[in-house]
Amino acid sequence: MSQSQIPPGLEHFSRLNASIWYHQPAARTPSKDPDFVLLLGWMDAKPRHIAKYTSGYEKLYPSASILAITTSSYDAALSSNAANIKRISPALDILYTLPPNAKLLLHFFSNGGGFTTVHIAKCYMKKMGKALPMTATVFDSVPGYARLQAQVRAFMVTLPKNMILRAIAALMLYIAYPIFKLRYLLTGTVDVVEDMRLATNDKSLFDLDAPRLYIYSEADDIVEPKDVEEHADEAKTLGYTVSREKFLTSGHAAHMIQDPERYWGIVRRLWSMVS
């Protein structure tokens, strides 16, 4: 990506690979703010989308380092486990070297961001022998279930508006879905969305002491609000400190766009619980 193609808001970030952007502030002053923000976008979110959130965090916590990661539909649906680990390896190298007392705010979006978050958490556990050391976690529009219609809508978001291409893509998804389901049934495994749901409530991967905030919407047509609420209920039963913010009319992963003041206010409120 040339300098002219870098989205506004990311010019001062280092691009570590095709998926990862990293910002370290010029000066860091001691404070109760996060030292580090780990931000993982929804599936097929572009850097220009992520920049809206990195800019928000820079205003909110100017002394925090920010690591932003994108996930494509190819990463989530077709890439091997080894390929995904290679994709996130620059981020892992940074996370492995965080100081023991670093204050980490984890923020991920949708099932695509959750997919990559779980890869990071599992790699961190394997390497470091402990849960990813998050201080607080934001679940934005996540987790859902891998329902057919929701999956089709998720994959169709970034397709061209050409009706013929969209019809062909939808047909391919309808054919592929039962094939994937049959493979999971025959191998005794679960789909990547179910794996993400289970892993994000696994106390060996996600620190029980880190309070979590679920942000979701009644109007989300990709991740149903009842799916988010079910996961939040399970987390609370397990002992996690859970808060929820339910929007009524915002679309999938679009709550900040609809009401930025409310959105960043609830993020600040979450962090105030640990600062």
Summary of the structure (lengths in Angstrom):
residues: 275
radius of gyration: 18.1
end to end distance: 37.9
largest distance: 56.1
contacts: 874
relative contact order: 0.13
helix: 47%
strand: 17%
